[in-house]
Amino acid sequence: MSRTLAIRFLALGCTLAGLWFAHTQQAPEPLVLEKIADDLHVLSGSGGNVAIYLTGEGAILVDDKFERNVPEILSNVKKVTELPVRYVLNTHQ
């Protein structure tokens, strides 16, 4: 077997292994809602935390994690207030 063919098979094997690992990852941990004060809650979980600050006009979120977390975040916001989310403050890009 030539060296080039061996390298191609190795590259193919690495690619297939990477695809397999990408599809077999565990689901992210559910977010945990914790009350800090009457108007302040925090959602803790892997990849960062989200603060929920309640005002008379609605909720202010500090950080919003990832797009895949939005439904779970909004579900948890509805557990603490019926008011809408008014602002989202992201502390990083």
PyMOL Python script that loads the backbone (N, CA, C, O; Angstrom):
from pymol import cmd

cmd.read_pdbstr("""\
ATOM      1  N   MET A   1       0.853  -1.169   0.000  1.00  0.00           N
ATOM      2  CA  MET A   1       0.000   0.000   0.000  1.00  0.00           C
ATOM      3  C   MET A   1       0.900   1.233   0.000  1.00  0.00           C
ATOM      4  O   MET A   1       1.857   1.327   0.769  1.00  0.00           O
ATOM      5  N   SER A   2       0.581   2.138  -0.848  1.00  0.00           N
ATOM      6  CA  SER A   2       1.415   3.339  -0.929  1.00  0.00           C
ATOM      7  C   SER A   2       1.139   4.253   0.272  1.00  0.00           C
ATOM      8  O   SER A   2       0.090   4.177   0.912  1.00  0.00           O
ATOM      9  N   ARG A   3       2.091   5.090   0.543  1.00  0.00           N
ATOM     10  CA  ARG A   3       1.988   6.016   1.673  1.00  0.00           C
ATOM     11  C   ARG A   3       0.801   6.957   1.502  1.00  0.00           C
ATOM     12  O   ARG A   3       0.109   7.246   2.478  1.00  0.00           O
ATOM     13  N   THR A   4       0.550   7.441   0.293  1.00  0.00           N
ATOM     14  CA  THR A   4      -0.569   8.360   0.039  1.00  0.00           C
ATOM     15  C   THR A   4      -1.905   7.690   0.332  1.00  0.00           C
ATOM     16  O   THR A   4      -2.801   8.301   0.913  1.00  0.00           O
ATOM     17  N   LEU A   5      -2.030   6.441  -0.071  1.00  0.00           N
ATOM     18  CA  LEU A   5      -3.271   5.714   0.163  1.00  0.00           C
ATOM     19  C   LEU A   5      -3.483   5.485   1.662  1.00  0.00           C
ATOM     20  O   LEU A   5      -4.609   5.576   2.151  1.00  0.00           O
ATOM     21  N   ALA A   6      -2.422   5.193   2.374  1.00  0.00           N
ATOM     22  CA  ALA A   6      -2.519   5.000   3.822  1.00  0.00           C
ATOM     23  C   ALA A   6      -2.959   6.293   4.510  1.00  0.00           C
ATOM     24  O   ALA A   6      -3.780   6.260   5.427  1.00  0.00           O
ATOM     25  N   ILE A   7      -2.419   7.420   4.075  1.00  0.00           N
ATOM     26  CA  ILE A   7      -2.794   8.719   4.651  1.00  0.00           C
ATOM     27  C   ILE A   7      -4.262   9.020   4.357  1.00  0.00           C
ATOM     28  O   ILE A   7      -4.966   9.551   5.216  1.00  0.00           O
ATOM     29  N   ARG A   8      -4.722   8.694   3.174  1.00  0.00           N
ATOM     30  CA  ARG A   8      -6.132   8.925   2.825  1.00  0.00           C
ATOM     31  C   ARG A   8      -7.055   8.077   3.701  1.00  0.00           C
ATOM     32  O   ARG A   8      -8.081   8.566   4.171  1.00  0.00           O
ATOM     33  N   PHE A   9      -6.697   6.809   3.923  1.00  0.00           N
ATOM     34  CA  PHE A   9      -7.511   5.955   4.783  1.00  0.00           C
ATOM     35  C   PHE A   9      -7.514   6.475   6.223  1.00  0.00           C
ATOM     36  O   PHE A   9      -8.542   6.438   6.899  1.00  0.00           O
ATOM     37  N   LEU A  10      -6.377   6.952   6.679  1.00  0.00           N
ATOM     38  CA  LEU A  10      -6.290   7.515   8.018  1.00  0.00           C
ATOM     39  C   LEU A  10      -7.175   8.757   8.134  1.00  0.00           C
ATOM     40  O   LEU A  10      -7.887   8.921   9.124  1.00  0.00           O
ATOM     41  N   ALA A  11      -7.132   9.624   7.136  1.00  0.00           N
ATOM     42  CA  ALA A  11      -7.964  10.829   7.138  1.00  0.00           C
ATOM     43  C   ALA A  11      -9.446  10.466   7.117  1.00  0.00           C
ATOM     44  O   ALA A  11     -10.248  11.081   7.821  1.00  0.00           O
ATOM     45  N   LEU A  12      -9.808   9.476   6.317  1.00  0.00           N
ATOM     46  CA  LEU A  12     -11.198   9.026   6.260  1.00  0.00           C
ATOM     47  C   LEU A  12     -11.633   8.466   7.611  1.00  0.00           C
ATOM     48  O   LEU A  12     -12.739   8.747   8.074  1.00  0.00           O
ATOM     49  N   GLY A  13     -10.777   7.683   8.237  1.00  0.00           N
ATOM     50  CA  GLY A  13     -11.094   7.125   9.553  1.00  0.00           C
ATOM     51  C   GLY A  13     -11.300   8.204  10.598  1.00  0.00           C
ATOM     52  O   GLY A  13     -12.227   8.126  11.404  1.00  0.00           O
ATOM     53  N   CYS A  14     -10.439   9.212  10.587  1.00  0.00           N
ATOM     54  CA  CYS A  14     -10.573  10.315  11.541  1.00  0.00           C
ATOM     55  C   CYS A  14     -11.865  11.095  11.299  1.00  0.00           C
ATOM     56  O   CYS A  14     -12.543  11.490  12.248  1.00  0.00           O
ATOM     57  N   THR A  15     -12.200  11.313  10.039  1.00  0.00           N
ATOM     58  CA  THR A  15     -13.431  12.022   9.697  1.00  0.00           C
ATOM     59  C   THR A  15     -14.652  11.253  10.175  1.00  0.00           C
ATOM     60  O   THR A  15     -15.557  11.833  10.774  1.00  0.00           O
ATOM     61  N   LEU A  16     -14.684   9.954   9.915  1.00  0.00           N
ATOM     62  CA  LEU A  16     -15.820   9.136  10.343  1.00  0.00           C
ATOM     63  C   LEU A  16     -15.923   9.080  11.865  1.00  0.00           C
ATOM     64  O   LEU A  16     -17.024   9.112  12.415  1.00  0.00           O
ATOM     65  N   ALA A  17     -14.794   8.996  12.538  1.00  0.00           N
ATOM     66  CA  ALA A  17     -14.812   8.989  14.004  1.00  0.00           C
ATOM     67  C   ALA A  17     -15.356  10.313  14.537  1.00  0.00           C
ATOM     68  O   ALA A  17     -16.139  10.328  15.487  1.00  0.00           O
ATOM     69  N   GLY A  18     -14.944  11.414  13.932  1.00  0.00           N
ATOM     70  CA  GLY A  18     -15.444  12.729  14.346  1.00  0.00           C
ATOM     71  C   GLY A  18     -16.944  12.863  14.152  1.00  0.00           C
ATOM     72  O   GLY A  18     -17.642  13.402  15.011  1.00  0.00           O
ATOM     73  N   LEU A  19     -17.438  12.374  13.026  1.00  0.00           N
ATOM     74  CA  LEU A  19     -18.883  12.412  12.778  1.00  0.00           C
ATOM     75  C   LEU A  19     -19.634  11.568  13.796  1.00  0.00           C
ATOM     76  O   LEU A  19     -20.693  11.966  14.283  1.00  0.00           O
ATOM     77  N   TRP A  20     -19.089  10.408  14.116  1.00  0.00           N
ATOM     78  CA  TRP A  20     -19.745   9.535  15.089  1.00  0.00           C
ATOM     79  C   TRP A  20     -19.814  10.212  16.456  1.00  0.00           C
ATOM     80  O   TRP A  20     -20.860  10.191  17.105  1.00  0.00           O
ATOM     81  N   PHE A  21     -18.703  10.813  16.900  1.00  0.00           N
ATOM     82  CA  PHE A  21     -18.695  11.495  18.192  1.00  0.00           C
ATOM     83  C   PHE A  21     -19.650  12.679  18.202  1.00  0.00           C
ATOM     84  O   PHE A  21     -20.287  12.944  19.221  1.00  0.00           O
ATOM     85  N   ALA A  22     -19.761  13.395  17.087  1.00  0.00           N
ATOM     86  CA  ALA A  22     -20.655  14.551  17.014  1.00  0.00           C
ATOM     87  C   ALA A  22     -22.115  14.143  17.176  1.00  0.00           C
ATOM     88  O   ALA A  22     -22.906  14.892  17.749  1.00  0.00           O
ATOM     89  N   HIS A  23     -22.474  12.985  16.685  1.00  0.00           N
ATOM     90  CA  HIS A  23     -23.869  12.549  16.745  1.00  0.00           C
ATOM     91  C   HIS A  23     -24.211  11.777  18.008  1.00  0.00           C
ATOM     92  O   HIS A  23     -25.387  11.516  18.262  1.00  0.00           O
ATOM     93  N   THR A  24     -23.229  11.409  18.800  1.00  0.00           N
ATOM     94  CA  THR A  24     -23.503  10.625  20.003  1.00  0.00           C
ATOM     95  C   THR A  24     -23.268  11.417  21.282  1.00  0.00           C
ATOM     96  O   THR A  24     -23.159  10.833  22.360  1.00  0.00           O
ATOM     97  N   GLN A  25     -23.188  12.740  21.176  1.00  0.00           N
ATOM     98  CA  GLN A  25     -22.988  13.550  22.369  1.00  0.00           C
ATOM     99  C   GLN A  25     -24.234  13.509  23.243  1.00  0.00           C
ATOM    100  O   GLN A  25     -25.350  13.361  22.745  1.00  0.00           O
ATOM    101  N   GLN A  26     -24.033  13.640  24.539  1.00  0.00           N
ATOM    102  CA  GLN A  26     -25.145  13.651  25.474  1.00  0.00           C
ATOM    103  C   GLN A  26     -25.908  14.962  25.362  1.00  0.00           C
ATOM    104  O   GLN A  26     -25.354  15.994  24.982  1.00  0.00           O
ATOM    105  N   ALA A  27     -27.183  14.899  25.700  1.00  0.00           N
ATOM    106  CA  ALA A  27     -28.003  16.111  25.719  1.00  0.00           C
ATOM    107  C   ALA A  27     -27.493  17.028  26.832  1.00  0.00           C
ATOM    108  O   ALA A  27     -27.005  16.547  27.854  1.00  0.00           O
ATOM    109  N   PRO A  28     -27.603  18.347  26.641  1.00  0.00           N
ATOM    110  CA  PRO A  28     -27.147  19.259  27.687  1.00  0.00           C
ATOM    111  C   PRO A  28     -27.986  19.099  28.956  1.00  0.00           C
ATOM    112  O   PRO A  28     -29.156  18.721  28.902  1.00  0.00           O
ATOM    113  N   GLU A  29     -27.369  19.392  30.081  1.00  0.00           N
ATOM    114  CA  GLU A  29     -28.070  19.320  31.360  1.00  0.00           C
ATOM    115  C   GLU A  29     -29.204  20.342  31.376  1.00  0.00           C
ATOM    116  O   GLU A  29     -29.074  21.418  30.793  1.00  0.00           O
ATOM    117  N   PRO A  30     -30.320  20.012  32.041  1.00  0.00           N
ATOM    118  CA  PRO A  30     -31.391  21.005  32.148  1.00  0.00           C
ATOM    119  C   PRO A  30     -30.937  22.169  33.029  1.00  0.00           C
ATOM    120  O   PRO A  30     -30.103  22.002  33.919  1.00  0.00           O
ATOM    121  N   LEU A  31     -31.492  23.329  32.768  1.00  0.00           N
ATOM    122  CA  LEU A  31     -31.161  24.505  33.562  1.00  0.00           C
ATOM    123  C   LEU A  31     -31.846  24.414  34.921  1.00  0.00           C
ATOM    124  O   LEU A  31     -32.960  23.905  35.036  1.00  0.00           O
ATOM    125  N   VAL A  32     -31.168  24.912  35.940  1.00  0.00           N
ATOM    126  CA  VAL A  32     -31.697  24.890  37.307  1.00  0.00           C
ATOM    127  C   VAL A  32     -32.061  26.319  37.698  1.00  0.00           C
ATOM    128  O   VAL A  32     -31.212  27.210  37.677  1.00  0.00           O
ATOM    129  N   LEU A  33     -33.321  26.531  38.053  1.00  0.00           N
ATOM    130  CA  LEU A  33     -33.815  27.850  38.444  1.00  0.00           C
ATOM    131  C   LEU A  33     -33.653  28.027  39.950  1.00  0.00           C
ATOM    132  O   LEU A  33     -34.097  27.192  40.737  1.00  0.00           O
ATOM    133  N   GLU A  34     -33.008  29.134  40.339  1.00  0.00           N
ATOM    134  CA  GLU A  34     -32.774  29.405  41.759  1.00  0.00           C
ATOM    135  C   GLU A  34     -33.183  30.837  42.069  1.00  0.00           C
ATOM    136  O   GLU A  34     -32.812  31.766  41.351  1.00  0.00           O
ATOM    137  N   LYS A  35     -33.948  31.012  43.140  1.00  0.00           N
ATOM    138  CA  LYS A  35     -34.378  32.344  43.565  1.00  0.00           C
ATOM    139  C   LYS A  35     -33.297  32.954  44.450  1.00  0.00           C
ATOM    140  O   LYS A  35     -32.905  32.368  45.460  1.00  0.00           O
ATOM    141  N   ILE A  36     -32.821  34.132  44.064  1.00  0.00           N
ATOM    142  CA  ILE A  36     -31.806  34.848  44.837  1.00  0.00           C
ATOM    143  C   ILE A  36     -32.487  35.879  45.737  1.00  0.00           C
ATOM    144  O   ILE A  36     -32.138  36.018  46.909  1.00  0.00           O
ATOM    145  N   ALA A  37     -33.458  36.599  45.177  1.00  0.00           N
ATOM    146  CA  ALA A  37     -34.265  37.589  45.896  1.00  0.00           C
ATOM    147  C   ALA A  37     -35.637  37.605  45.228  1.00  0.00           C
ATOM    148  O   ALA A  37     -35.857  36.910  44.236  1.00  0.00           O
ATOM    149  N   ASP A  38     -36.562  38.404  45.775  1.00  0.00           N
ATOM    150  CA  ASP A  38     -37.903  38.445  45.187  1.00  0.00           C
ATOM    151  C   ASP A  38     -37.880  38.851  43.717  1.00  0.00           C
ATOM    152  O   ASP A  38     -38.703  38.386  42.927  1.00  0.00           O
ATOM    153  N   ASP A  39     -36.942  39.713  43.354  1.00  0.00           N
ATOM    154  CA  ASP A  39     -36.898  40.207  41.973  1.00  0.00           C
ATOM    155  C   ASP A  39     -35.694  39.694  41.182  1.00  0.00           C
ATOM    156  O   ASP A  39     -35.412  40.196  40.094  1.00  0.00           O
ATOM    157  N   LEU A  40     -34.988  38.706  41.713  1.00  0.00           N
ATOM    158  CA  LEU A  40     -33.793  38.204  41.038  1.00  0.00           C
ATOM    159  C   LEU A  40     -33.718  36.679  41.117  1.00  0.00           C
ATOM    160  O   LEU A  40     -33.776  36.092  42.198  1.00  0.00           O
ATOM    161  N   HIS A  41     -33.589  36.060  39.953  1.00  0.00           N
ATOM    162  CA  HIS A  41     -33.449  34.603  39.845  1.00  0.00           C
ATOM    163  C   HIS A  41     -32.254  34.313  38.944  1.00  0.00           C
ATOM    164  O   HIS A  41     -31.836  35.164  38.159  1.00  0.00           O
ATOM    165  N   VAL A  42     -31.714  33.112  39.064  1.00  0.00           N
ATOM    166  CA  VAL A  42     -30.609  32.717  38.190  1.00  0.00           C
ATOM    167  C   VAL A  42     -30.889  31.319  37.647  1.00  0.00           C
ATOM    168  O   VAL A  42     -31.350  30.432  38.365  1.00  0.00           O
ATOM    169  N   LEU A  43     -30.599  31.150  36.368  1.00  0.00           N
ATOM    170  CA  LEU A  43     -30.661  29.842  35.720  1.00  0.00           C
ATOM    171  C   LEU A  43     -29.233  29.352  35.589  1.00  0.00           C
ATOM    172  O   LEU A  43     -28.422  29.970  34.899  1.00  0.00           O
ATOM    173  N   SER A  44     -28.922  28.254  36.242  1.00  0.00           N
ATOM    174  CA  SER A  44     -27.568  27.701  36.201  1.00  0.00           C
ATOM    175  C   SER A  44     -27.547  26.468  35.324  1.00  0.00           C
ATOM    176  O   SER A  44     -28.495  25.683  35.308  1.00  0.00           O
ATOM    177  N   GLY A  45     -26.462  26.306  34.598  1.00  0.00           N
ATOM    178  CA  GLY A  45     -26.302  25.132  33.756  1.00  0.00           C
ATOM    179  C   GLY A  45     -24.981  25.184  33.023  1.00  0.00           C
ATOM    180  O   GLY A  45     -24.227  26.151  33.135  1.00  0.00           O
ATOM    181  N   SER A  46     -24.712  24.134  32.274  1.00  0.00           N
ATOM    182  CA  SER A  46     -23.453  24.088  31.535  1.00  0.00           C
ATOM    183  C   SER A  46     -23.425  25.194  30.487  1.00  0.00           C
ATOM    184  O   SER A  46     -24.450  25.516  29.885  1.00  0.00           O
ATOM    185  N   GLY A  47     -22.276  25.757  30.280  1.00  0.00           N
ATOM    186  CA  GLY A  47     -22.133  26.805  29.273  1.00  0.00           C
ATOM    187  C   GLY A  47     -22.431  28.198  29.777  1.00  0.00           C
ATOM    188  O   GLY A  47     -22.427  29.143  28.989  1.00  0.00           O
ATOM    189  N   GLY A  48     -22.692  28.361  31.071  1.00  0.00           N
ATOM    190  CA  GLY A  48     -22.926  29.688  31.614  1.00  0.00           C
ATOM    191  C   GLY A  48     -24.246  29.788  32.348  1.00  0.00           C
ATOM    192  O   GLY A  48     -25.030  28.839  32.379  1.00  0.00           O
ATOM    193  N   ASN A  49     -24.483  30.945  32.936  1.00  0.00           N
ATOM    194  CA  ASN A  49     -25.693  31.199  33.713  1.00  0.00           C
ATOM    195  C   ASN A  49     -26.477  32.341  33.090  1.00  0.00           C
ATOM    196  O   ASN A  49     -25.939  33.135  32.318  1.00  0.00           O
ATOM    197  N   VAL A  50     -27.753  32.411  33.438  1.00  0.00           N
ATOM    198  CA  VAL A  50     -28.626  33.488  32.974  1.00  0.00           C
ATOM    199  C   VAL A  50     -29.275  34.106  34.202  1.00  0.00           C
ATOM    200  O   VAL A  50     -29.889  33.400  35.002  1.00  0.00           O
ATOM    201  N   ALA A  51     -29.143  35.418  34.358  1.00  0.00           N
ATOM    202  CA  ALA A  51     -29.821  36.117  35.445  1.00  0.00           C
ATOM    203  C   ALA A  51     -31.155  36.633  34.923  1.00  0.00           C
ATOM    204  O   ALA A  51     -31.252  37.111  33.793  1.00  0.00           O
ATOM    205  N   ILE A  52     -32.179  36.529  35.763  1.00  0.00           N
ATOM    206  CA  ILE A  52     -33.509  37.047  35.432  1.00  0.00           C
ATOM    207  C   ILE A  52     -33.839  38.100  36.479  1.00  0.00           C
ATOM    208  O   ILE A  52     -34.058  37.782  37.648  1.00  0.00           O
ATOM    209  N   TYR A  53     -33.874  39.368  36.045  1.00  0.00           N
ATOM    210  CA  TYR A  53     -34.196  40.467  36.944  1.00  0.00           C
ATOM    211  C   TYR A  53     -35.599  40.940  36.606  1.00  0.00           C
ATOM    212  O   TYR A  53     -35.887  41.276  35.458  1.00  0.00           O
ATOM    213  N   LEU A  54     -36.471  40.966  37.604  1.00  0.00           N
ATOM    214  CA  LEU A  54     -37.868  41.330  37.390  1.00  0.00           C
ATOM    215  C   LEU A  54     -38.098  42.794  37.732  1.00  0.00           C
ATOM    216  O   LEU A  54     -37.683  43.270  38.789  1.00  0.00           O
ATOM    217  N   THR A  55     -38.768  43.505  36.822  1.00  0.00           N
ATOM    218  CA  THR A  55     -39.134  44.902  37.036  1.00  0.00           C
ATOM    219  C   THR A  55     -40.644  45.021  36.855  1.00  0.00           C
ATOM    220  O   THR A  55     -41.313  44.044  36.518  1.00  0.00           O
ATOM    221  N   GLY A  56     -41.170  46.201  37.077  1.00  0.00           N
ATOM    222  CA  GLY A  56     -42.595  46.435  36.871  1.00  0.00           C
ATOM    223  C   GLY A  56     -42.995  46.348  35.408  1.00  0.00           C
ATOM    224  O   GLY A  56     -44.159  46.092  35.101  1.00  0.00           O
ATOM    225  N   GLU A  57     -42.053  46.556  34.503  1.00  0.00           N
ATOM    226  CA  GLU A  57     -42.334  46.520  33.065  1.00  0.00           C
ATOM    227  C   GLU A  57     -42.131  45.148  32.450  1.00  0.00           C
ATOM    228  O   GLU A  57     -42.689  44.854  31.393  1.00  0.00           O
ATOM    229  N   GLY A  58     -41.348  44.314  33.092  1.00  0.00           N
ATOM    230  CA  GLY A  58     -41.055  43.000  32.531  1.00  0.00           C
ATOM    231  C   GLY A  58     -39.726  42.480  33.039  1.00  0.00           C
ATOM    232  O   GLY A  58     -39.138  43.027  33.973  1.00  0.00           O
ATOM    233  N   ALA A  59     -39.267  41.419  32.410  1.00  0.00           N
ATOM    234  CA  ALA A  59     -38.027  40.774  32.838  1.00  0.00           C
ATOM    235  C   ALA A  59     -36.840  41.284  32.032  1.00  0.00           C
ATOM    236  O   ALA A  59     -36.954  41.584  30.843  1.00  0.00           O
ATOM    237  N   ILE A  60     -35.715  41.372  32.698  1.00  0.00           N
ATOM    238  CA  ILE A  60     -34.446  41.684  32.049  1.00  0.00           C
ATOM    239  C   ILE A  60     -33.573  40.445  32.208  1.00  0.00           C
ATOM    240  O   ILE A  60     -33.358  39.970  33.323  1.00  0.00           O
ATOM    241  N   LEU A  61     -33.074  39.925  31.095  1.00  0.00           N
ATOM    242  CA  LEU A  61     -32.176  38.772  31.132  1.00  0.00           C
ATOM    243  C   LEU A  61     -30.743  39.257  30.991  1.00  0.00           C
ATOM    244  O   LEU A  61     -30.448  40.094  30.138  1.00  0.00           O
ATOM    245  N   VAL A  62     -29.869  38.744  31.811  1.00  0.00           N
ATOM    246  CA  VAL A  62     -28.441  39.007  31.667  1.00  0.00           C
ATOM    247  C   VAL A  62     -27.831  37.717  31.135  1.00  0.00           C
ATOM    248  O   VAL A  62     -27.719  36.720  31.848  1.00  0.00           O
ATOM    249  N   ASP A  63     -27.446  37.761  29.886  1.00  0.00           N
ATOM    250  CA  ASP A  63     -26.949  36.637  29.085  1.00  0.00           C
ATOM    251  C   ASP A  63     -28.113  35.736  28.668  1.00  0.00           C
ATOM    252  O   ASP A  63     -29.132  35.651  29.353  1.00  0.00           O
ATOM    253  N   ASP A  64     -27.934  35.079  27.544  1.00  0.00           N
ATOM    254  CA  ASP A  64     -29.014  34.225  27.027  1.00  0.00           C
ATOM    255  C   ASP A  64     -28.492  32.901  26.493  1.00  0.00           C
ATOM    256  O   ASP A  64     -29.190  32.203  25.758  1.00  0.00           O
ATOM    257  N   LYS A  65     -27.256  32.552  26.865  1.00  0.00           N
ATOM    258  CA  LYS A  65     -26.649  31.273  26.494  1.00  0.00           C
ATOM    259  C   LYS A  65     -26.638  31.065  24.983  1.00  0.00           C
ATOM    260  O   LYS A  65     -26.118  31.900  24.243  1.00  0.00           O
ATOM    261  N   PHE A  66     -27.212  29.951  24.525  1.00  0.00           N
ATOM    262  CA  PHE A  66     -27.174  29.587  23.109  1.00  0.00           C
ATOM    263  C   PHE A  66     -28.589  29.516  22.554  1.00  0.00           C
ATOM    264  O   PHE A  66     -29.558  29.422  23.308  1.00  0.00           O
ATOM    265  N   GLU A  67     -28.701  29.560  21.244  1.00  0.00           N
ATOM    266  CA  GLU A  67     -30.017  29.531  20.597  1.00  0.00           C
ATOM    267  C   GLU A  67     -30.822  28.304  21.020  1.00  0.00           C
ATOM    268  O   GLU A  67     -32.039  28.387  21.188  1.00  0.00           O
ATOM    269  N   ARG A  68     -30.154  27.177  21.192  1.00  0.00           N
ATOM    270  CA  ARG A  68     -30.861  25.944  21.573  1.00  0.00           C
ATOM    271  C   ARG A  68     -31.456  26.024  22.978  1.00  0.00           C
ATOM    272  O   ARG A  68     -32.330  25.227  23.318  1.00  0.00           O
ATOM    273  N   ASN A  69     -30.995  26.977  23.803  1.00  0.00           N
ATOM    274  CA  ASN A  69     -31.482  27.115  25.174  1.00  0.00           C
ATOM    275  C   ASN A  69     -32.682  28.049  25.309  1.00  0.00           C
ATOM    276  O   ASN A  69     -33.301  28.102  26.371  1.00  0.00           O
ATOM    277  N   VAL A  70     -33.018  28.785  24.255  1.00  0.00           N
ATOM    278  CA  VAL A  70     -34.064  29.810  24.347  1.00  0.00           C
ATOM    279  C   VAL A  70     -35.405  29.253  24.826  1.00  0.00           C
ATOM    280  O   VAL A  70     -35.993  29.842  25.734  1.00  0.00           O
ATOM    281  N   PRO A  71     -35.926  28.150  24.270  1.00  0.00           N
ATOM    282  CA  PRO A  71     -37.219  27.656  24.765  1.00  0.00           C
ATOM    283  C   PRO A  71     -37.203  27.324  26.261  1.00  0.00           C
ATOM    284  O   PRO A  71     -38.164  27.617  26.973  1.00  0.00           O
ATOM    285  N   GLU A  72     -36.122  26.717  26.732  1.00  0.00           N
ATOM    286  CA  GLU A  72     -36.028  26.372  28.154  1.00  0.00           C
ATOM    287  C   GLU A  72     -35.897  27.625  29.017  1.00  0.00           C
ATOM    288  O   GLU A  72     -36.457  27.682  30.112  1.00  0.00           O
ATOM    289  N   ILE A  73     -35.167  28.620  28.537  1.00  0.00           N
ATOM    290  CA  ILE A  73     -35.028  29.873  29.285  1.00  0.00           C
ATOM    291  C   ILE A  73     -36.384  30.552  29.411  1.00  0.00           C
ATOM    292  O   ILE A  73     -36.775  30.959  30.505  1.00  0.00           O
ATOM    293  N   LEU A  74     -37.110  30.679  28.292  1.00  0.00           N
ATOM    294  CA  LEU A  74     -38.417  31.335  28.327  1.00  0.00           C
ATOM    295  C   LEU A  74     -39.406  30.566  29.198  1.00  0.00           C
ATOM    296  O   LEU A  74     -40.235  31.170  29.879  1.00  0.00           O
ATOM    297  N   SER A  75     -39.324  29.259  29.180  1.00  0.00           N
ATOM    298  CA  SER A  75     -40.188  28.440  30.032  1.00  0.00           C
ATOM    299  C   SER A  75     -39.922  28.733  31.507  1.00  0.00           C
ATOM    300  O   SER A  75     -40.856  28.803  32.306  1.00  0.00           O
ATOM    301  N   ASN A  76     -38.668  28.900  31.862  1.00  0.00           N
ATOM    302  CA  ASN A  76     -38.315  29.214  33.248  1.00  0.00           C
ATOM    303  C   ASN A  76     -38.703  30.636  33.620  1.00  0.00           C
ATOM    304  O   ASN A  76     -39.086  30.888  34.763  1.00  0.00           O
ATOM    305  N   VAL A  77     -38.611  31.574  32.677  1.00  0.00           N
ATOM    306  CA  VAL A  77     -39.045  32.948  32.946  1.00  0.00           C
ATOM    307  C   VAL A  77     -40.538  32.951  33.264  1.00  0.00           C
ATOM    308  O   VAL A  77     -40.975  33.660  34.171  1.00  0.00           O
ATOM    309  N   LYS A  78     -41.318  32.171  32.532  1.00  0.00           N
ATOM    310  CA  LYS A  78     -42.768  32.106  32.767  1.00  0.00           C
ATOM    311  C   LYS A  78     -43.107  31.505  34.128  1.00  0.00           C
ATOM    312  O   LYS A  78     -44.210  31.711  34.634  1.00  0.00           O
ATOM    313  N   LYS A  79     -42.185  30.773  34.719  1.00  0.00           N
ATOM    314  CA  LYS A  79     -42.411  30.218  36.062  1.00  0.00           C
ATOM    315  C   LYS A  79     -42.354  31.301  37.138  1.00  0.00           C
ATOM    316  O   LYS A  79     -42.933  31.143  38.213  1.00  0.00           O
ATOM    317  N   VAL A  80     -41.648  32.412  36.845  1.00  0.00           N
ATOM    318  CA  VAL A  80     -41.475  33.451  37.863  1.00  0.00           C
ATOM    319  C   VAL A  80     -42.247  34.728  37.565  1.00  0.00           C
ATOM    320  O   VAL A  80     -42.431  35.550  38.463  1.00  0.00           O
ATOM    321  N   THR A  81     -42.707  34.919  36.322  1.00  0.00           N
ATOM    322  CA  THR A  81     -43.474  36.122  35.988  1.00  0.00           C
ATOM    323  C   THR A  81     -44.313  35.886  34.736  1.00  0.00           C
ATOM    324  O   THR A  81     -43.957  35.097  33.861  1.00  0.00           O
ATOM    325  N   GLU A  82     -45.433  36.594  34.681  1.00  0.00           N
ATOM    326  CA  GLU A  82     -46.259  36.568  33.472  1.00  0.00           C
ATOM    327  C   GLU A  82     -45.880  37.709  32.533  1.00  0.00           C
ATOM    328  O   GLU A  82     -46.322  37.747  31.385  1.00  0.00           O
ATOM    329  N   LEU A  83     -45.066  38.633  33.022  1.00  0.00           N
ATOM    330  CA  LEU A  83     -44.643  39.776  32.214  1.00  0.00           C
ATOM    331  C   LEU A  83     -43.657  39.325  31.139  1.00  0.00           C
ATOM    332  O   LEU A  83     -42.981  38.310  31.304  1.00  0.00           O
ATOM    333  N   PRO A  84     -43.570  40.078  30.034  1.00  0.00           N
ATOM    334  CA  PRO A  84     -42.668  39.686  28.944  1.00  0.00           C
ATOM    335  C   PRO A  84     -41.207  40.000  29.260  1.00  0.00           C
ATOM    336  O   PRO A  84     -40.902  40.776  30.166  1.00  0.00           O
ATOM    337  N   VAL A  85     -40.330  39.390  28.506  1.00  0.00           N
ATOM    338  CA  VAL A  85     -38.909  39.742  28.561  1.00  0.00           C
ATOM    339  C   VAL A  85     -38.754  41.048  27.791  1.00  0.00           C
ATOM    340  O   VAL A  85     -39.065  41.109  26.601  1.00  0.00           O
ATOM    341  N   ARG A  86     -38.273  42.092  28.465  1.00  0.00           N
ATOM    342  CA  ARG A  86     -38.131  43.411  27.834  1.00  0.00           C
ATOM    343  C   ARG A  86     -36.734  43.641  27.258  1.00  0.00           C
ATOM    344  O   ARG A  86     -36.584  44.238  26.192  1.00  0.00           O
ATOM    345  N   TYR A  87     -35.730  43.171  27.962  1.00  0.00           N
ATOM    346  CA  TYR A  87     -34.355  43.430  27.539  1.00  0.00           C
ATOM    347  C   TYR A  87     -33.494  42.194  27.770  1.00  0.00           C
ATOM    348  O   TYR A  87     -33.742  41.401  28.679  1.00  0.00           O
ATOM    349  N   VAL A  88     -32.478  42.051  26.926  1.00  0.00           N
ATOM    350  CA  VAL A  88     -31.463  41.013  27.092  1.00  0.00           C
ATOM    351  C   VAL A  88     -30.109  41.701  27.042  1.00  0.00           C
ATOM    352  O   VAL A  88     -29.776  42.354  26.053  1.00  0.00           O
ATOM    353  N   LEU A  89     -29.339  41.559  28.093  1.00  0.00           N
ATOM    354  CA  LEU A  89     -28.001  42.146  28.162  1.00  0.00           C
ATOM    355  C   LEU A  89     -26.986  41.022  28.022  1.00  0.00           C
ATOM    356  O   LEU A  89     -26.892  40.151  28.887  1.00  0.00           O
ATOM    357  N   ASN A  90     -26.235  41.042  26.942  1.00  0.00           N
ATOM    358  CA  ASN A  90     -25.195  40.034  26.737  1.00  0.00           C
ATOM    359  C   ASN A  90     -23.869  40.582  27.231  1.00  0.00           C
ATOM    360  O   ASN A  90     -23.470  41.686  26.860  1.00  0.00           O
ATOM    361  N   THR A  91     -23.193  39.818  28.059  1.00  0.00           N
ATOM    362  CA  THR A  91     -21.920  40.279  28.611  1.00  0.00           C
ATOM    363  C   THR A  91     -20.733  39.908  27.733  1.00  0.00           C
ATOM    364  O   THR A  91     -19.610  40.341  27.993  1.00  0.00           O
ATOM    365  N   HIS A  92     -20.971  39.113  26.698  1.00  0.00           N
ATOM    366  CA  HIS A  92     -19.914  38.779  25.737  1.00  0.00           C
ATOM    367  C   HIS A  92     -20.552  38.382  24.421  1.00  0.00           C
ATOM    368  O   HIS A  92     -21.755  38.132  24.343  1.00  0.00           O
ATOM    369  N   GLN A  93     -19.719  38.329  23.379  1.00  0.00           N
ATOM    370  CA  GLN A  93     -20.240  38.078  22.033  1.00  0.00           C
ATOM    371  C   GLN A  93     -20.581  36.649  21.827  1.00  0.00           C
ATOM    372  O   GLN A  93     -21.033  36.272  20.745  1.00  0.00           O
TER     373      GLN A  93
END
""", "prot")
cmd.dss("prot")
cmd.show_as("cartoon", "prot")
cmd.util.cbc("prot")
cmd.orient("prot")
